[in-house]
Amino acid sequence: MKVDQLSVFLENRAGRLTEVTRILSETGVNIRALSLADTSDFGILRLIVSDYEKAKKALKENGFTVGRTNVVAVEVEDKPGGLHNILSLLSKNGVNVEYMYAFVQQSGKNAVLIFRFDRTDEAIKILQDNGVRIIPGEELYKM
């Protein structure tokens, strides 16, 4: 139920992000979700892609530092309170959200949230026990 997330370390300079998207485009890898966080010196680009291994290989061959993180994709109702309900379940069970990002495929349907938890396996169990759908990586990579 875990999803492979690609983390790419980028110097904080013009054109560096474009290099990543060019490489992925030329390699035929589709970006499914992304998050970019930065400081004054560098950024961390977090990506869910259609083919993790292919993307990792291409980026490394072009000099990028790449890491793998296991994250969890959760389906959340796209309505007021949808995210709050998920976070309340986790909070009352002492699970910390280290970071998250989201995307919506079609407004009015369900959103997909990508979570990094401090206790991933416990978070998955809590969510599943409460009827929350965890999206398998194989499905997410093709969305």
The first five atom37 places (N, CA, C, CB, O) and aatype in JSON, in Angstrom:
{
  "aatype": [12, 11, 19, 3, 5, 10, 15, 19, 13, 10, 6, 2, 1, 0, 7, 1, 10, 16, 6, 19, 16, 1, 9, 10, 15, 6, 16, 7, 19, 2, 9, 1, 0, 10, 15, 10, 0, 3, 16, 15, 3, 13, 7, 9, 10, 1, 10, 9, 19, 15, 3, 18, 6, 11, 0, 11, 11, 0, 10, 11, 6, 2, 7, 13, 16, 19, 7, 1, 16, 2, 19, 19, 0, 19, 6, 19, 6, 3, 11, 14, 7, 7, 10, 8, 2, 9, 10, 15, 10, 10, 15, 11, 2, 7, 19, 2, 19, 6, 18, 12, 18, 0, 13, 19, 5, 5, 15, 7, 11, 2, 0, 19, 10, 9, 13, 1, 13, 3, 1, 16, 3, 6, 0, 9, 11, 9, 10, 5, 3, 2, 7, 19, 1, 9, 9, 14, 7, 6, 6, 10, 18, 11, 12],
  "atom_mask": [
    [1, 1, 1, 1, 1],
    [1, 1, 1, 1, 1],
    [1, 1, 1, 1, 1],
    [1, 1, 1, 1, 1],
    [1, 1, 1, 1, 1],
    [1, 1, 1, 1, 1],
    [1, 1, 1, 1, 1],
    [1, 1, 1, 1, 1],
    [1, 1, 1, 1, 1],
    [1, 1, 1, 1, 1],
    [1, 1, 1, 1, 1],
    [1, 1, 1, 1, 1],
    [1, 1, 1, 1, 1],
    [1, 1, 1, 1, 1],
    [1, 1, 1, 0, 1],
    [1, 1, 1, 1, 1],
    [1, 1, 1, 1, 1],
    [1, 1, 1, 1, 1],
    [1, 1, 1, 1, 1],
    [1, 1, 1, 1, 1],
    [1, 1, 1, 1, 1],
    [1, 1, 1, 1, 1],
    [1, 1, 1, 1, 1],
    [1, 1, 1, 1, 1],
    [1, 1, 1, 1, 1],
    [1, 1, 1, 1, 1],
    [1, 1, 1, 1, 1],
    [1, 1, 1, 0, 1],
    [1, 1, 1, 1, 1],
    [1, 1, 1, 1, 1],
    [1, 1, 1, 1, 1],
    [1, 1, 1, 1, 1],
    [1, 1, 1, 1, 1],
    [1, 1, 1, 1, 1],
    [1, 1, 1, 1, 1],
    [1, 1, 1, 1, 1],
    [1, 1, 1, 1, 1],
    [1, 1, 1, 1, 1],
    [1, 1, 1, 1, 1],
    [1, 1, 1, 1, 1],
    [1, 1, 1, 1, 1],
    [1, 1, 1, 1, 1],
    [1, 1, 1, 0, 1],
    [1, 1, 1, 1, 1],
    [1, 1, 1, 1, 1],
    [1, 1, 1, 1, 1],
    [1, 1, 1, 1, 1],
    [1, 1, 1, 1, 1],
    [1, 1, 1, 1, 1],
    [1, 1, 1, 1, 1],
    [1, 1, 1, 1, 1],
    [1, 1, 1, 1, 1],
    [1, 1, 1, 1, 1],
    [1, 1, 1, 1, 1],
    [1, 1, 1, 1, 1],
    [1, 1, 1, 1, 1],
    [1, 1, 1, 1, 1],
    [1, 1, 1, 1, 1],
    [1, 1, 1, 1, 1],
    [1, 1, 1, 1, 1],
    [1, 1, 1, 1, 1],
    [1, 1, 1, 1, 1],
    [1, 1, 1, 0, 1],
    [1, 1, 1, 1, 1],
    [1, 1, 1, 1, 1],
    [1, 1, 1, 1, 1],
    [1, 1, 1, 0, 1],
    [1, 1, 1, 1, 1],
    [1, 1, 1, 1, 1],
    [1, 1, 1, 1, 1],
    [1, 1, 1, 1, 1],
    [1, 1, 1, 1, 1],
    [1, 1, 1, 1, 1],
    [1, 1, 1, 1, 1],
    [1, 1, 1, 1, 1],
    [1, 1, 1, 1, 1],
    [1, 1, 1, 1, 1],
    [1, 1, 1, 1, 1],
    [1, 1, 1, 1, 1],
    [1, 1, 1, 1, 1],
    [1, 1, 1, 0, 1],
    [1, 1, 1, 0, 1],
    [1, 1, 1, 1, 1],
    [1, 1, 1, 1, 1],
    [1, 1, 1, 1, 1],
    [1, 1, 1, 1, 1],
    [1, 1, 1, 1, 1],
    [1, 1, 1, 1, 1],
    [1, 1, 1, 1, 1],
    [1, 1, 1, 1, 1],
    [1, 1, 1, 1, 1],
    [1, 1, 1, 1, 1],
    [1, 1, 1, 1, 1],
    [1, 1, 1, 0, 1],
    [1, 1, 1, 1, 1],
    [1, 1, 1, 1, 1],
    [1, 1, 1, 1, 1],
    [1, 1, 1, 1, 1],
    [1, 1, 1, 1, 1],
    [1, 1, 1, 1, 1],
    [1, 1, 1, 1, 1],
    [1, 1, 1, 1, 1],
    [1, 1, 1, 1, 1],
    [1, 1, 1, 1, 1],
    [1, 1, 1, 1, 1],
    [1, 1, 1, 1, 1],
    [1, 1, 1, 1, 1],
    [1, 1, 1, 0, 1],
    [1, 1, 1, 1, 1],
    [1, 1, 1, 1, 1],
    [1, 1, 1, 1, 1],
    [1, 1, 1, 1, 1],
    [1, 1, 1, 1, 1],
    [1, 1, 1, 1, 1],
    [1, 1, 1, 1, 1],
    [1, 1, 1, 1, 1],
    [1, 1, 1, 1, 1],
    [1, 1, 1, 1, 1],
    [1, 1, 1, 1, 1],
    [1, 1, 1, 1, 1],
    [1, 1, 1, 1, 1],
    [1, 1, 1, 1, 1],
    [1, 1, 1, 1, 1],
    [1, 1, 1, 1, 1],
    [1, 1, 1, 1, 1],
    [1, 1, 1, 1, 1],
    [1, 1, 1, 1, 1],
    [1, 1, 1, 1, 1],
    [1, 1, 1, 1, 1],
    [1, 1, 1, 1, 1],
    [1, 1, 1, 0, 1],
    [1, 1, 1, 1, 1],
    [1, 1, 1, 1, 1],
    [1, 1, 1, 1, 1],
    [1, 1, 1, 1, 1],
    [1, 1, 1, 1, 1],
    [1, 1, 1, 0, 1],
    [1, 1, 1, 1, 1],
    [1, 1, 1, 1, 1],
    [1, 1, 1, 1, 1],
    [1, 1, 1, 1, 1],
    [1, 1, 1, 1, 1],
    [1, 1, 1, 1, 1]
  ],
  "atom_positions": [
    [[0.81, -1.21, 0.0], [0.0, 0.0, 0.0], [0.85, 1.27, 0.0], [-0.92, 0.0, 1.2], [0.32, 2.38, -0.02]],
    [[2.15, 1.1, 0.02], [3.03, 2.26, -0.02], [3.33, 2.62, -1.46], [4.33, 1.99, 0.76], [3.27, 1.77, -2.36]],
    [[3.66, 3.87, -1.67], [3.94, 4.41, -3.0], [5.38, 4.89, -3.02], [2.95, 5.56, -3.38], [5.85, 5.49, -2.05]],
    [[6.08, 4.62, -4.12], [7.45, 5.12, -4.28], [7.41, 6.58, -4.7], [8.24, 4.27, -5.31], [6.79, 6.94, -5.71]],
    [[8.07, 7.4, -3.92], [8.18, 8.83, -4.24], [9.65, 9.12, -4.57], [7.67, 9.74, -3.06], [10.55, 8.68, -3.86]],
    [[9.85, 9.84, -5.63], [11.18, 10.25, -6.05], [11.46, 11.62, -5.45], [11.29, 10.27, -7.61], [10.66, 12.55, -5.61]],
    [[12.59, 11.75, -4.76], [12.99, 13.06, -4.22], [14.24, 13.5, -4.97], [13.25, 12.99, -2.67], [15.25, 12.8, -4.99]],
    [[14.16, 14.67, -5.58], [15.26, 15.19, -6.38], [15.76, 16.47, -5.71], [14.82, 15.45, -7.86], [14.98, 17.38, -5.43]],
    [[17.06, 16.52, -5.46], [17.65, 17.7, -4.84], [18.11, 18.65, -5.94], [18.83, 17.32, -3.9], [18.85, 18.26, -6.84]],
    [[17.65, 19.9, -5.85], [17.91, 20.88, -6.89], [18.61, 22.11, -6.32], [16.61, 21.3, -7.58], [18.25, 22.61, -5.26]],
    [[19.62, 22.58, -7.04], [20.18, 23.87, -6.68], [19.1, 24.91, -6.96], [21.5, 24.18, -7.47], [18.36, 24.8, -7.93]],
    [[19.03, 25.91, -6.12], [18.01, 26.95, -6.29], [18.52, 27.99, -7.3], [17.66, 27.62, -4.92], [18.99, 29.06, -6.94]],
    [[18.39, 27.61, -8.59], [18.79, 28.52, -9.66], [17.88, 28.32, -10.87], [20.28, 28.3, -10.06], [17.29, 27.26, -11.06]],
    [[17.79, 29.37, -11.66], [16.9, 29.36, -12.82], [17.23, 28.21, -13.77], [16.99, 30.68, -13.57], [18.4, 27.96, -14.07]],
    [[16.2, 27.52, -14.23], [16.36, 26.48, -15.23], [16.57, 25.08, -14.69], [0.0, 0.0, 0.0], [16.46, 24.11, -15.45]],
    [[16.87, 24.94, -13.41], [17.16, 23.6, -12.87], [15.91, 22.71, -12.89], [17.7, 23.72, -11.43], [16.0, 21.53, -13.22]],
    [[14.77, 23.26, -12.55], [13.52, 22.5, -12.59], [13.17, 22.11, -14.03], [12.37, 23.31, -11.95], [12.67, 21.02, -14.29]],
    [[13.44, 23.01, -14.94], [13.19, 22.73, -16.36], [14.03, 21.56, -16.84], [13.49, 23.98, -17.2], [13.58, 20.78, -17.68]],
    [[15.25, 21.43, -16.32], [16.1, 20.3, -16.7], [15.45, 18.98, -16.29], [17.48, 20.42, -16.05], [15.47, 18.02, -17.06]],
    [[14.87, 18.94, -15.11], [14.21, 17.72, -14.64], [13.03, 17.38, -15.54], [13.74, 17.89, -13.18], [12.89, 16.23, -15.97]],
    [[12.19, 18.36, -15.82], [11.01, 18.07, -16.64], [11.4, 17.69, -18.07], [10.08, 19.28, -16.67], [10.73, 16.87, -18.69]],
    [[12.48, 18.27, -18.58], [12.96, 17.89, -19.92], [13.41, 16.44, -19.93], [14.12, 18.81, -20.36], [13.05, 15.69, -20.83]],
    [[14.19, 16.05, -18.95], [14.7, 14.68, -18.87], [13.55, 13.68, -18.77], [15.64, 14.52, -17.66], [13.54, 12.67, -19.47]],
    [[12.59, 13.97, -17.91], [11.46, 13.06, -17.75], [10.63, 12.99, -19.03], [10.57, 13.51, -16.57], [10.18, 11.92, -19.43]],
    [[10.44, 14.13, -19.66], [9.69, 14.17, -20.92], [10.37, 13.35, -21.99], [9.52, 15.62, -21.39], [9.73, 12.53, -22.66]],
    [[11.66, 13.55, -22.16], [12.42, 12.83, -23.17], [12.49, 11.33, -22.89], [13.82, 13.39, -23.28], [12.64, 10.53, -23.8]],
    [[12.38, 10.97, -21.62], [12.44, 9.57, -21.21], [11.07, 8.9, -21.28], [13.0, 9.45, -19.8], [10.97, 7.68, -21.17]],
    [[10.01, 9.7, -21.46], [8.67, 9.15, -21.54], [8.04, 8.85, -20.19], [0.0, 0.0, 0.0], [7.16, 8.01, -20.09]],
    [[8.51, 9.55, -19.16], [7.98, 9.36, -17.81], [6.98, 10.47, -17.52], [9.13, 9.34, -16.75], [7.29, 11.65, -17.68]],
    [[5.79, 10.08, -17.07], [4.73, 11.03, -16.77], [4.75, 11.38, -15.28], [3.36, 10.47, -17.19], [4.88, 10.5, -14.43]],
    [[4.6, 12.65, -14.97], [4.51, 13.11, -13.58], [3.06, 13.0, -13.15], [5.03, 14.59, -13.41], [2.18, 13.58, -13.79]],
    [[2.79, 12.25, -12.08], [1.43, 12.05, -11.57], [1.11, 13.07, -10.48], [1.27, 10.63, -11.02], [-0.02, 13.55, -10.4]],
    [[2.09, 13.41, -9.65], [1.9, 14.4, -8.58], [3.27, 14.96, -8.24], [1.2, 13.77, -7.3], [4.29, 14.3, -8.44]],
    [[3.29, 16.19, -7.72], [4.57, 16.76, -7.33], [4.4, 17.8, -6.24], [5.26, 17.38, -8.52], [3.33, 18.37, -6.03]],
    [[5.51, 18.02, -5.56], [5.6, 19.07, -4.54], [7.02, 19.62, -4.61], [5.25, 18.52, -3.1], [7.98, 18.86, -4.79]],
    [[7.15, 20.92, -4.47], [8.46, 21.54, -4.49], [8.59, 22.42, -3.26], [8.67, 22.37, -5.79], [7.78, 23.31, -3.02]],
    [[9.63, 22.16, -2.48], [9.93, 22.98, -1.3], [11.34, 23.51, -1.48], [9.79, 22.15, 0.05], [12.21, 22.82, -2.01]],
    [[11.56, 24.75, -1.05], [12.89, 25.3, -1.25], [13.39, 26.08, -0.05], [12.89, 26.19, -2.45], [12.63, 26.48, 0.83]],
    [[14.7, 26.27, -0.05], [15.37, 27.19, 0.87], [16.11, 28.17, -0.03], [16.37, 26.43, 1.89], [15.91, 28.17, -1.25]],
    [[16.95, 28.99, 0.54], [17.67, 29.95, -0.29], [18.72, 29.27, -1.18], [18.35, 31.0, 0.58], [19.09, 29.82, -2.22]],
    [[19.2, 28.08, -0.79], [20.27, 27.42, -1.53], [19.83, 26.24, -2.39], [21.29, 26.96, -0.58], [20.41, 25.99, -3.44]],
    [[18.8, 25.51, -1.95], [18.42, 24.31, -2.69], [16.93, 24.04, -2.5], [19.24, 23.09, -2.23], [16.27, 24.63, -1.65]],
    [[16.44, 23.14, -3.33], [15.05, 22.72, -3.23], [14.95, 21.22, -3.24], [0.0, 0.0, 0.0], [15.88, 20.53, -3.66]],
    [[13.84, 20.71, -2.78], [13.55, 19.28, -2.86], [12.27, 19.13, -3.68], [13.41, 18.63, -1.43], [11.2, 19.59, -3.28]],
    [[12.42, 18.49, -4.82], [11.29, 18.2, -5.69], [10.84, 16.78, -5.39], [11.67, 18.38, -7.21], [11.6, 15.82, -5.59]],
    [[9.62, 16.64, -4.91], [9.06, 15.33, -4.61], [8.09, 14.97, -5.73], [8.35, 15.31, -3.22], [7.19, 15.75, -6.05]],
    [[8.28, 13.79, -6.32], [7.51, 13.38, -7.48], [6.94, 11.98, -7.33], [8.37, 13.46, -8.72], [7.61, 11.07, -6.82]],
    [[5.71, 11.82, -7.78], [5.15, 10.5, -8.03], [5.11, 10.41, -9.55], [3.7, 10.29, -7.35], [4.49, 11.26, -10.21]],
    [[5.75, 9.41, -10.1], [5.87, 9.3, -11.56], [5.35, 7.96, -12.05], [7.33, 9.49, -11.99], [5.16, 7.02, -11.27]],
    [[5.12, 7.89, -13.35], [4.57, 6.67, -13.95], [5.56, 5.5, -13.94], [4.13, 6.94, -15.37], [5.14, 4.35, -13.95]],
    [[6.86, 5.79, -13.91], [7.88, 4.74, -13.89], [9.06, 5.21, -13.05], [8.34, 4.38, -15.35], [9.95, 5.91, -13.53]],
    [[9.04, 4.81, -11.77], [10.05, 5.27, -10.81], [11.47, 4.91, -11.27], [9.78, 4.66, -9.43], [12.35, 5.77, -11.31]],
    [[11.7, 3.64, -11.6], [13.06, 3.2, -11.94], [13.61, 3.92, -13.17], [13.07, 1.69, -12.18], [14.78, 4.31, -13.2]],
    [[12.79, 4.08, -14.17], [13.2, 4.76, -15.4], [13.56, 6.23, -15.11], [12.07, 4.68, -16.48], [14.56, 6.74, -15.6]],
    [[12.73, 6.89, -14.3], [12.98, 8.29, -13.94], [14.25, 8.42, -13.12], [11.78, 8.86, -13.16], [15.08, 9.3, -13.38]],
    [[14.4, 7.56, -12.15], [15.59, 7.6, -11.28], [16.87, 7.43, -12.11], [15.52, 6.5, -10.2], [17.82, 8.19, -11.95]],
    [[16.87, 6.44, -12.98], [18.05, 6.18, -13.82], [18.38, 7.38, -14.7], [17.81, 4.93, -14.7], [19.54, 7.79, -14.78]],
    [[17.39, 7.93, -15.36], [17.62, 9.06, -16.28], [18.13, 10.29, -15.52], [16.32, 9.41, -17.03], [19.05, 10.97, -15.99]],
    [[17.54, 10.58, -14.37], [17.97, 11.75, -13.6], [19.39, 11.57, -13.06], [17.01, 12.01, -12.45], [20.19, 12.5, -13.11]],
    [[19.7, 10.38, -12.55], [21.05, 10.13, -12.04], [22.09, 10.23, -13.16], [21.13, 8.75, -11.39], [23.17, 10.77, -12.95]],
    [[21.76, 9.71, -14.34], [22.68, 9.79, -15.47], [22.95, 11.23, -15.88], [22.12, 9.01, -16.66], [23.96, 11.52, -16.52]],
    [[22.04, 12.13, -15.51], [22.2, 13.55, -15.83], [22.68, 14.37, -14.64], [20.9, 14.12, -16.34], [22.56, 15.59, -14.64]],
    [[23.22, 13.7, -13.62], [23.89, 14.38, -12.53], [23.02, 14.81, -11.36], [0.0, 0.0, 0.0], [23.5, 15.55, -10.5]],
    [[21.78, 14.38, -11.31], [20.91, 14.76, -10.19], [21.07, 13.78, -9.04], [19.45, 14.83, -10.64], [21.28, 12.58, -9.25]],
    [[20.96, 14.29, -7.84], [20.92, 13.46, -6.64], [19.47, 13.09, -6.4], [21.55, 14.2, -5.39], [18.61, 13.95, -6.27]],
    [[19.21, 11.78, -6.34], [17.85, 11.28, -6.28], [17.71, 10.32, -5.1], [17.46, 10.58, -7.6], [18.61, 9.52, -4.83]],
    [[16.58, 10.42, -4.4], [16.3, 9.51, -3.3], [14.92, 8.91, -3.44], [0.0, 0.0, 0.0], [14.09, 9.38, -4.22]],
    [[14.68, 7.85, -2.67], [13.38, 7.17, -2.67], [12.79, 7.28, -1.26], [13.51, 5.66, -3.11], [13.47, 7.07, -0.26]],
    [[11.51, 7.62, -1.23], [10.77, 7.68, 0.03], [9.47, 6.94, -0.16], [10.51, 9.16, 0.48], [8.82, 7.05, -1.21]],
    [[9.08, 6.17, 0.85], [7.77, 5.53, 0.81], [6.74, 6.5, 1.38], [7.76, 4.2, 1.61], [6.89, 7.01, 2.49]],
    [[5.71, 6.74, 0.6], [4.61, 7.6, 1.03], [3.31, 6.81, 0.86], [4.57, 8.94, 0.21], [3.31, 5.69, 0.35]],
    [[2.2, 7.4, 1.3], [0.9, 6.75, 1.24], [-0.06, 7.66, 0.5], [0.37, 6.41, 2.66], [-0.17, 8.85, 0.8]],
    [[-0.77, 7.09, -0.48], [-1.78, 7.83, -1.24], [-3.15, 7.49, -0.67], [-1.71, 7.49, -2.77], [-3.53, 6.33, -0.6]],
    [[-3.87, 8.51, -0.27], [-5.16, 8.34, 0.4], [-6.24, 9.05, -0.4], [-5.11, 8.87, 1.85], [-6.06, 10.2, -0.81]],
    [[-7.35, 8.38, -0.61], [-8.49, 8.99, -1.28], [-9.32, 9.72, -0.22], [-9.35, 7.92, -2.04], [-9.7, 9.14, 0.8]],
    [[-9.59, 10.99, -0.49], [-10.31, 11.84, 0.46], [-11.48, 12.49, -0.26], [-9.36, 12.92, 1.09], [-11.34, 12.93, -1.4]],
    [[-12.61, 12.55, 0.4], [-13.76, 13.21, -0.21], [-13.42, 14.66, -0.51], [-15.0, 13.12, 0.71], [-12.91, 15.38, 0.35]],
    [[-13.71, 15.1, -1.73], [-13.46, 16.47, -2.15], [-14.65, 17.33, -1.74], [-13.21, 16.55, -3.69], [-15.47, 17.74, -2.57]],
    [[-14.72, 17.6, -0.44], [-15.78, 18.44, 0.12], [-15.27, 19.03, 1.43], [-17.1, 17.62, 0.34], [-14.3, 18.52, 1.99]],
    [[-15.9, 20.07, 1.91], [-15.47, 20.65, 3.18], [-15.45, 19.59, 4.29], [-16.39, 21.82, 3.57], [-16.43, 18.87, 4.48]],
    [[-14.34, 19.51, 5.01], [-14.21, 18.56, 6.11], [-13.56, 17.25, 5.71], [0.0, 0.0, 0.0], [-13.22, 16.45, 6.58]],
    [[-13.38, 16.99, 4.41], [-12.78, 15.73, 3.97], [-11.39, 15.53, 4.55], [0.0, 0.0, 0.0], [-11.11, 14.47, 5.11]],
    [[-10.53, 16.51, 4.43], [-9.18, 16.42, 4.98], [-9.22, 16.4, 6.5], [-8.32, 17.6, 4.49], [-8.49, 15.65, 7.14]],
    [[-10.08, 17.23, 7.08], [-10.18, 17.27, 8.55], [-10.5, 15.89, 9.13], [-11.25, 18.29, 8.99], [-9.93, 15.5, 10.15]],
    [[-11.4, 15.16, 8.49], [-11.77, 13.84, 9.0], [-10.57, 12.9, 9.03], [-12.89, 13.23, 8.14], [-10.37, 12.16, 9.99]],
    [[-9.77, 12.93, 7.98], [-8.57, 12.08, 7.9], [-7.57, 12.49, 8.98], [-7.92, 12.18, 6.5], [-7.04, 11.65, 9.7]],
    [[-7.31, 13.79, 9.08], [-6.32, 14.27, 10.05], [-6.77, 14.01, 11.49], [-6.08, 15.77, 9.86], [-5.94, 13.73, 12.35]],
    [[-8.06, 14.09, 11.75], [-8.58, 13.81, 13.09], [-8.34, 12.36, 13.49], [-10.08, 14.12, 13.17], [-7.94, 12.09, 14.62]],
    [[-8.56, 11.44, 12.56], [-8.3, 10.02, 12.83], [-6.84, 9.8, 13.2], [-8.67, 9.16, 11.6], [-6.53, 9.09, 14.17]],
    [[-5.97, 10.39, 12.44], [-4.54, 10.22, 12.67], [-4.11, 10.88, 13.98], [-3.74, 10.8, 11.51], [-3.36, 10.29, 14.76]],
    [[-4.58, 12.08, 14.21], [-4.21, 12.83, 15.41], [-4.63, 12.13, 16.69], [-4.82, 14.21, 15.37], [-3.85, 12.02, 17.63]],
    [[-5.87, 11.65, 16.72], [-6.34, 11.0, 17.96], [-5.61, 9.69, 18.23], [-7.84, 10.75, 17.88], [-5.67, 9.16, 19.34]],
    [[-4.92, 9.15, 17.2], [-4.13, 7.94, 17.37], [-2.63, 8.22, 17.46], [-4.4, 6.99, 16.22], [-1.81, 7.3, 17.41]],
    [[-2.28, 9.5, 17.59], [-0.89, 9.88, 17.81], [0.03, 9.73, 16.61], [0.0, 0.0, 0.0], [1.25, 9.64, 16.78]],
    [[-0.53, 9.72, 15.4], [0.29, 9.61, 14.19], [0.57, 11.02, 13.68], [-0.41, 8.74, 13.09], [-0.35, 11.82, 13.51]],
    [[1.84, 11.31, 13.43], [2.25, 12.62, 12.95], [2.38, 12.63, 11.43], [3.57, 13.04, 13.6], [2.92, 11.69, 10.83]],
    [[1.88, 13.69, 10.81], [2.06, 13.9, 9.38], [3.32, 14.74, 9.2], [0.79, 14.6, 8.72], [3.37, 15.89, 9.64]],
    [[4.33, 14.16, 8.57], [5.58, 14.89, 8.35], [5.43, 15.89, 7.22], [6.72, 13.92, 8.05], [5.91, 17.02, 7.32]],
    [[4.77, 15.49, 6.15], [4.4, 16.4, 5.08], [3.32, 15.74, 4.24], [5.62, 16.8, 4.22], [3.08, 14.54, 4.34]],
    [[2.68, 16.54, 3.4], [1.64, 16.04, 2.51], [1.47, 16.99, 1.35], [0.31, 15.85, 3.27], [1.83, 18.17, 1.42]],
    [[0.91, 16.47, 0.28], [0.5, 17.29, -0.85], [-0.66, 16.58, -1.52], [1.68, 17.54, -1.87], [-0.89, 15.4, -1.27]],
    [[-1.39, 17.28, -2.36], [-2.63, 16.72, -2.88], [-2.82, 17.08, -4.34], [-3.82, 17.2, -2.07], [-2.2, 18.0, -4.87]],
    [[-3.72, 16.31, -4.98], [-4.2, 16.68, -6.3], [-5.64, 16.2, -6.44], [-3.3, 16.09, -7.41], [-6.04, 15.24, -5.79]],
    [[-6.38, 16.87, -7.28], [-7.78, 16.53, -7.53], [-7.88, 16.15, -9.0], [-8.75, 17.72, -7.16], [-7.45, 16.91, -9.87]],
    [[-8.46, 14.99, -9.27], [-8.59, 14.57, -10.66], [-9.76, 15.28, -11.34], [-8.78, 13.07, -10.74], [-9.65, 15.7, -12.49]],
    [[-10.86, 15.4, -10.62], [-12.04, 16.05, -11.15], [-12.8, 16.65, -9.98], [-12.94, 15.05, -11.98], [-13.17, 15.92, -9.06]],
    [[-13.03, 17.94, -9.98], [-13.7, 18.59, -8.87], [-15.05, 17.95, -8.58], [-13.87, 20.08, -9.16], [-15.8, 17.6, -9.5]],
    [[-15.34, 17.81, -7.29], [-16.6, 17.2, -6.89], [-16.48, 15.71, -6.66], [0.0, 0.0, 0.0], [-17.37, 15.09, -6.07]],
    [[-15.39, 15.12, -7.12], [-15.11, 13.7, -6.87], [-14.16, 13.64, -5.68], [-14.5, 12.98, -8.15], [-14.17, 14.52, -4.82]],
    [[-13.35, 12.61, -5.63], [-12.41, 12.49, -4.53], [-11.06, 13.1, -4.87], [-12.23, 11.02, -4.15], [-10.63, 13.08, -6.03]],
    [[-10.41, 13.62, -3.87], [-9.05, 14.12, -4.0], [-8.11, 13.0, -3.61], [-8.82, 15.4, -3.12], [-8.5, 12.05, -2.92]],
    [[-6.87, 13.1, -4.05], [-5.83, 12.17, -3.64], [-4.8, 12.95, -2.86], [-5.2, 11.43, -4.86], [-4.25, 13.94, -3.36]],
    [[-4.54, 12.5, -1.64], [-3.52, 13.13, -0.81], [-2.35, 12.19, -0.67], [-4.1, 13.52, 0.57], [-2.52, 10.99, -0.44]],
    [[-1.16, 12.73, -0.79], [0.07, 11.97, -0.61], [0.6, 12.36, 0.77], [1.13, 12.27, -1.76], [0.86, 13.53, 1.04]],
    [[0.77, 11.37, 1.63], [1.22, 11.6, 3.0], [2.56, 10.93, 3.27], [0.18, 11.09, 3.99], [2.84, 9.84, 2.77]],
    [[3.37, 11.59, 4.06], [4.56, 11.0, 4.68], [4.27, 11.04, 6.17], [5.92, 11.78, 4.29], [4.1, 12.12, 6.75]],
    [[4.22, 9.86, 6.8], [3.91, 9.74, 8.22], [5.16, 9.37, 9.02], [2.81, 8.69, 8.44], [6.13, 8.84, 8.47]],
    [[5.12, 9.64, 10.31], [6.21, 9.2, 11.16], [6.12, 7.69, 11.44], [6.22, 9.98, 12.47], [7.14, 7.04, 11.69]],
    [[4.91, 7.15, 11.41], [4.69, 5.71, 11.62], [3.76, 5.21, 10.5], [4.08, 5.42, 13.06], [2.55, 5.08, 10.69]],
    [[4.36, 4.94, 9.36], [3.59, 4.66, 8.15], [2.68, 3.44, 8.28], [4.53, 4.47, 7.01], [1.5, 3.52, 7.95]],
    [[3.21, 2.34, 8.74], [2.4, 1.12, 8.82], [1.21, 1.3, 9.76], [3.25, -0.06, 9.27], [0.11, 0.82, 9.49]],
    [[1.44, 1.98, 10.87], [0.36, 2.24, 11.82], [-0.7, 3.16, 11.2], [0.91, 2.86, 13.13], [-1.9, 2.95, 11.4]],
    [[-0.26, 4.16, 10.47], [-1.19, 5.08, 9.82], [-2.06, 4.35, 8.81], [-0.42, 6.23, 9.13], [-3.27, 4.57, 8.74]],
    [[-1.44, 3.46, 8.02], [-2.2, 2.7, 7.03], [-3.28, 1.86, 7.72], [-1.26, 1.79, 6.22], [-4.42, 1.82, 7.27]],
    [[-2.9, 1.19, 8.79], [-3.87, 0.35, 9.51], [-5.03, 1.18, 10.07], [-3.16, -0.41, 10.65], [-6.19, 0.78, 9.94]],
    [[-4.72, 2.31, 10.68], [-5.77, 3.18, 11.24], [-6.73, 3.62, 10.14], [-5.14, 4.42, 11.93], [-7.95, 3.55, 10.31]],
    [[-6.19, 4.07, 9.04], [-7.03, 4.54, 7.95], [-7.9, 3.42, 7.37], [-6.16, 5.16, 6.84], [-9.1, 3.59, 7.17]],
    [[-7.29, 2.28, 7.12], [-8.05, 1.16, 6.57], [-9.13, 0.69, 7.54], [-7.11, 0.0, 6.23], [-10.25, 0.39, 7.13]],
    [[-8.8, 0.63, 8.83], [-9.77, 0.2, 9.85], [-10.97, 1.14, 9.92], [-9.1, 0.1, 11.22], [-12.04, 0.77, 10.42]],
    [[-10.78, 2.38, 9.43], [-11.85, 3.37, 9.45], [-12.46, 3.6, 8.07], [-11.33, 4.68, 10.01], [-13.12, 4.61, 7.83]],
    [[-12.24, 2.66, 7.17], [-12.89, 2.71, 5.86], [-12.31, 3.7, 4.88], [0.0, 0.0, 0.0], [-12.95, 4.02, 3.88]],
    [[-11.11, 4.19, 5.14], [-10.47, 5.13, 4.23], [-9.71, 4.33, 3.17], [-9.49, 6.11, 5.0], [-8.98, 3.4, 3.5]],
    [[-9.9, 4.69, 1.92], [-9.26, 3.96, 0.82], [-7.81, 4.42, 0.64], [-10.05, 4.17, -0.49], [-7.52, 5.6, 0.45]],
    [[-6.92, 3.43, 0.7], [-5.52, 3.66, 0.39], [-5.33, 3.25, -1.07], [-4.54, 2.85, 1.37], [-5.72, 2.15, -1.47]],
    [[-4.73, 4.12, -1.86], [-4.55, 3.84, -3.29], [-3.21, 3.14, -3.5], [-4.63, 5.14, -4.13], [-2.16, 3.7, -3.16]],
    [[-3.23, 1.94, -4.07], [-1.97, 1.23, -4.33], [-1.14, 1.97, -5.37], [-2.25, -0.2, -4.81], [-1.68, 2.64, -6.25]],
    [[0.18, 1.85, -5.26], [1.07, 2.51, -6.19], [0.77, 2.2, -7.63], [0.0, 0.0, 0.0], [0.77, 3.09, -8.48]],
    [[0.51, 0.92, -7.94], [0.26, 0.51, -9.33], [-0.9, 1.29, -9.93], [-0.02, -0.99, -9.4], [-0.88, 1.61, -11.12]],
    [[-1.89, 1.6, -9.12], [-3.05, 2.37, -9.6], [-2.7, 3.86, -9.72], [-4.25, 2.19, -8.65], [-3.08, 4.51, -10.69]],
    [[-2.0, 4.37, -8.74], [-1.65, 5.8, -8.72], [-0.74, 6.16, -9.89], [-0.98, 6.16, -7.4], [-0.9, 7.22, -10.5]],
    [[0.22, 5.3, -10.2], [1.17, 5.59, -11.27], [0.48, 5.74, -12.62], [2.23, 4.49, -11.34], [1.02, 6.36, -13.54]],
    [[-0.72, 5.16, -12.75], [-1.43, 5.19, -14.02], [-2.56, 6.19, -14.06], [-1.98, 3.84, -14.32], [-3.18, 6.37, -15.11]],
    [[-2.85, 6.87, -12.96], [-3.97, 7.83, -12.91], [-3.75, 8.97, -13.87], [-4.16, 8.38, -11.49], [-4.59, 9.86, -13.97]]
  ]
}
